[in-house]
Amino acid sequence: YRQEIGIESEGKSQIYDAQLGADYTISNTSSTGVYYKLTCQPSDKNTVYTGNIYIDNILNESSLIDQSSNTHLTSHTVDGYYTAIFGKWTFDAAFDLLWKYSDDDILSHELINNTDKLSLNTESNVDSRMFAAEAHASHPWLKGNFSFGAEYIDSRRNNDFFNPEHVLNDNQLVLDERNAGIYAQTAQ
């Protein structure tokens, strides 16, 4: 018994990236800023898997899987901030937004002993988003500092998987999460 396995893969992937940002000083005690980033990453890949099984040096089984994939990933990011001093009060606020989308199509074709056995298409779409924000304030108090603030996070992920031949089960997964918190503290 002897088995031979081979893998050949060829692909192309590109990244397109664009960024834009600005900071603005409102006065000598306050400033704000915002930043945006767009990333696109298309890729194509073709992989061929081969396998041969020999028994007593005679070819018993030959298999070939030809798999092509086409993937597109896009993400958007926005960040912003504001900071200021009013008298003895210090204020800081910031936010982050993220949206990411991925589309992945795969076509697999299987041959065993030069006979068509299976063609399989799959499509996977992932859509994710996240929003986070925080705000903080502080003021001198006694011989230390008093501060308080709040934070909020909202995230969602939607993952759809589809197989038109119904060899694999279709699937839709949705994750939703929200968290909020407030605090107050003194430091001496």
C-alpha positions as CSV (number, residue, x, y, z in Angstrom):
1,Y,0.0,0.0,0.0
2,R,1.3,3.4,-1.0
3,Q,-0.4,6.8,-1.1
4,E,0.7,9.9,-3.0
5,I,-0.7,13.3,-2.2
6,G,-0.2,16.6,-4.1
7,I,-1.3,20.2,-3.7
8,E,-0.9,23.0,-6.1
9,S,-2.2,26.5,-5.4
10,E,-2.2,29.8,-7.3
11,G,-3.9,33.0,-6.2
12,K,-4.0,36.7,-6.3
13,S,-4.8,39.1,-3.5
14,Q,-4.8,42.9,-3.5
15,I,-5.3,45.5,-0.8
16,Y,-6.8,48.9,-1.5
17,D,-6.5,51.3,1.4
18,A,-7.8,54.9,1.7
19,Q,-7.5,57.1,4.8
20,L,-8.7,60.5,5.7
21,G,-8.3,62.3,9.0
22,A,-8.4,65.8,10.6
23,D,-7.6,67.3,13.9
24,Y,-8.9,70.7,14.9
25,T,-7.8,72.8,17.8
26,I,-10.8,74.9,18.8
27,S,-8.9,76.9,21.4
28,N,-5.9,76.4,23.6
29,T,-8.0,74.3,25.9
30,S,-10.1,72.2,23.6
31,S,-9.6,70.1,20.4
32,T,-11.4,67.5,18.3
33,G,-10.6,65.1,15.6
34,V,-12.0,62.5,13.3
35,Y,-10.4,59.7,11.2
36,Y,-11.8,57.5,8.5
37,K,-10.3,54.4,6.9
38,L,-11.6,52.3,4.0
39,T,-10.0,48.9,3.1
40,C,-11.0,46.6,0.2
41,Q,-9.3,43.3,-0.3
42,P,-10.4,41.2,-3.3
43,S,-8.7,37.8,-3.8
44,D,-9.0,34.8,-6.1
45,K,-7.4,31.4,-5.5
46,N,-7.4,28.1,-7.3
47,T,-6.1,25.0,-5.5
48,V,-5.8,21.4,-7.0
49,Y,-5.6,18.5,-4.6
50,T,-4.5,15.1,-6.1
51,G,-4.2,11.7,-4.5
52,N,-3.3,8.3,-5.7
53,I,-3.5,5.0,-3.9
54,Y,-1.4,2.1,-5.0
55,I,-1.8,-1.5,-3.8
56,D,1.0,-3.8,-4.8
57,N,2.4,-1.0,-7.0
58,I,-0.8,-1.0,-9.0
59,L,-2.9,2.2,-9.2
60,N,-6.1,1.4,-7.3
61,E,-7.7,4.8,-6.9
62,S,-7.0,8.3,-8.2
63,S,-8.7,11.4,-6.9
64,L,-8.7,15.1,-7.9
65,I,-10.3,18.0,-6.2
66,D,-10.3,21.4,-8.0
67,Q,-11.3,24.2,-5.8
68,S,-11.8,27.9,-6.8
69,S,-12.5,30.6,-4.3
70,N,-13.4,34.3,-4.8
71,T,-13.3,36.5,-1.7
72,H,-14.1,40.2,-1.2
73,L,-13.4,41.9,2.2
74,T,-14.5,45.5,2.8
75,S,-14.1,47.4,6.1
76,H,-14.9,50.9,7.2
77,T,-13.5,52.5,10.4
78,V,-14.4,55.9,11.9
79,D,-12.7,57.2,15.0
80,G,-13.3,60.5,16.7
81,Y,-12.4,62.4,19.9
82,Y,-13.1,65.6,21.8
83,T,-11.1,66.9,24.7
84,A,-11.5,70.1,26.6
85,I,-10.6,71.9,29.8
86,F,-13.2,74.3,31.4
87,G,-11.8,75.9,34.5
88,K,-10.7,73.0,36.7
89,W,-12.8,70.4,34.8
90,T,-11.2,68.1,32.2
91,F,-13.5,66.4,29.7
92,D,-12.6,63.6,27.3
93,A,-14.9,61.8,24.8
94,A,-14.2,59.3,22.1
95,F,-16.0,57.0,19.7
96,D,-15.2,54.2,17.3
97,L,-17.3,52.8,14.5
98,L,-16.4,49.6,12.6
99,W,-18.3,48.0,9.7
100,K,-16.8,44.9,8.0
101,Y,-18.3,42.8,5.2
102,S,-16.9,39.6,3.7
103,D,-18.2,37.7,0.8
104,D,-16.6,34.3,0.1
105,D,-17.7,32.0,-2.8
106,I,-16.1,28.6,-3.2
107,L,-16.6,26.1,-6.0
108,S,-15.3,22.5,-5.5
109,H,-15.3,19.8,-8.1
110,E,-14.3,16.3,-7.3
111,L,-13.2,13.5,-9.6
112,I,-12.5,9.9,-8.5
113,N,-11.0,7.5,-11.1
114,N,-11.7,10.2,-13.8
115,T,-15.5,10.1,-12.9
116,D,-17.4,13.1,-11.7
117,K,-18.4,12.5,-8.1
118,L,-19.4,15.8,-6.6
119,S,-19.6,19.5,-7.4
120,L,-20.1,21.7,-4.4
121,N,-20.8,25.5,-4.3
122,T,-20.7,27.4,-1.0
123,E,-21.4,31.0,-0.3
124,S,-20.5,32.7,3.0
125,N,-21.4,36.3,3.9
126,V,-20.2,37.9,7.1
127,D,-21.5,41.3,8.1
128,S,-20.0,42.8,11.3
129,R,-20.4,46.1,13.0
130,M,-19.3,47.7,16.2
131,F,-19.9,51.0,17.9
132,A,-18.1,52.1,21.1
133,A,-18.2,55.4,22.9
134,E,-16.8,56.7,26.1
135,A,-16.9,60.0,28.0
136,H,-14.9,61.0,31.1
137,A,-14.8,64.1,33.3
138,S,-12.4,64.9,36.2
139,H,-11.9,67.7,38.7
140,P,-9.4,68.4,41.5
141,W,-11.0,67.4,44.9
142,L,-9.4,67.8,48.3
143,K,-5.8,66.7,47.8
144,G,-6.6,64.4,44.8
145,N,-9.0,64.1,42.0
146,F,-12.6,63.2,41.5
147,S,-13.7,61.7,38.2
148,F,-16.7,60.0,36.6
149,G,-17.6,58.7,33.2
150,A,-19.5,56.2,31.0
151,E,-18.7,53.7,28.4
152,Y,-21.0,52.0,25.8
153,I,-20.3,49.2,23.3
154,D,-22.8,47.8,20.7
155,S,-21.7,45.0,18.4
156,R,-23.4,42.7,15.9
157,R,-22.2,39.9,13.7
158,N,-24.4,38.2,11.0
159,N,-22.9,35.1,9.3
160,D,-24.9,33.5,6.4
161,F,-23.7,30.2,4.9
162,F,-25.5,28.8,1.8
163,N,-25.0,25.7,-0.2
164,P,-27.3,25.5,-3.3
165,E,-26.8,21.7,-3.7
166,H,-27.9,21.2,-0.1
167,V,-25.1,18.7,0.6
168,L,-24.2,20.9,3.5
169,N,-26.7,22.6,5.8
170,D,-27.4,26.2,5.3
171,N,-26.7,28.3,8.4
172,Q,-27.4,31.8,9.7
173,L,-25.7,32.9,12.9
174,V,-26.5,36.3,14.5
175,L,-24.7,37.6,17.5
176,D,-25.8,40.8,19.2
177,E,-24.1,42.3,22.2
178,R,-24.5,45.6,24.1
179,N,-22.6,46.7,27.2
180,A,-22.8,49.9,29.2
181,G,-21.0,51.0,32.3
182,I,-20.7,54.1,34.5
183,Y,-18.2,54.9,37.2
184,A,-17.2,57.5,39.7
185,Q,-14.0,57.5,41.7
186,T,-11.8,59.6,43.9
187,A,-8.0,59.4,44.1
188,Q,-6.0,60.9,46.9
